[in-house]
Amino acid sequence: MDAIYNPAWGVKATGTEILPEPILILDNAMKWLEEQGAELVIAGCTEISVVLKKLKRNTLIDIDPLDILANLTLDLAFGHINNR
């Protein structure tokens, strides 16, 4: 939570300028999840989605809801899928 909400360096405080602290915190969290046997991570909020792009690659699959929503929006806009 500190990676997102810290008033000095959290993602919400700095916007698109992601500082090293939240990157390190979330990178360590991903490593811990991997050690616990996790195979994938779902970014549960937009702030995590932004930081996922900055993390060192690991063996976990990351699912980014922002990417899914963007792709769905484009598919709807260009008529690739029916919106019924």
Secondary structure, 3 states (H helix, E strand, C coil): CHHHHCCCCCHHHHCCCCCHHHHHHHHHHHHHHHHCCCCEEECCCHHHHHHHCCCCCCCCEEECHHHHHHHHHHHHHCCCCCCC
